[in-house]
Amino acid sequence: MWVFVREGFVSVVQYRGYPETLLVRSRDLAHLKALNETFDLQGQFLPTAVSADYQVRMTVSRARWTSAMQQMVEAIDYDNFKEMVGRDRPDDIRYLTGLIEVWTTLFDVYSRASR
């Protein structure tokens, strides 16, 4: 699952062999740290995986992640996500640029599909 929230972008998958544990992955350590602190995930950070697609990773219990997702939904107080990120994270231009590129790519894909 890809998750784009105020704190950043992460990819979340089941931790192989551990059904009650999720692997939360990112390309930006600050994004993982912000999620971990904001939502009290009590994540266990793993060593940096230099050659992996997502270099920084932490394990989180499925129950804690479920609670965090509920809190993320309850915290939505904006009517435009990209504008909120630009306002609330002015120093994270890479994240905002990435959001715009994802939005543009999906807009183009769905625009072509509807022709």
HELIX and SHEET records of a PDB file:
HELIX    1   1 LEU A   29  THR A   38  1                                  10    
HELIX    2   2 ARG A   62  GLU A   74  1                                  13    
HELIX    3   3 PHE A   81  ASP A   88  1                                   8    
HELIX    4   4 ILE A   93  ALA A  113  1                                  21    
SHEET    1   A 5 TRP A   2  VAL A   5  0                                        
SHEET    2   A 5 GLY A   8  TYR A  15 -1                                        
SHEET    3   A 5 TYR A  18  SER A  26 -1                                        
SHEET    4   A 5 VAL A  56  SER A  61 -1                                        
SHEET    5   A 5 GLN A  44  PHE A  45 -1                                        
END                                                                             
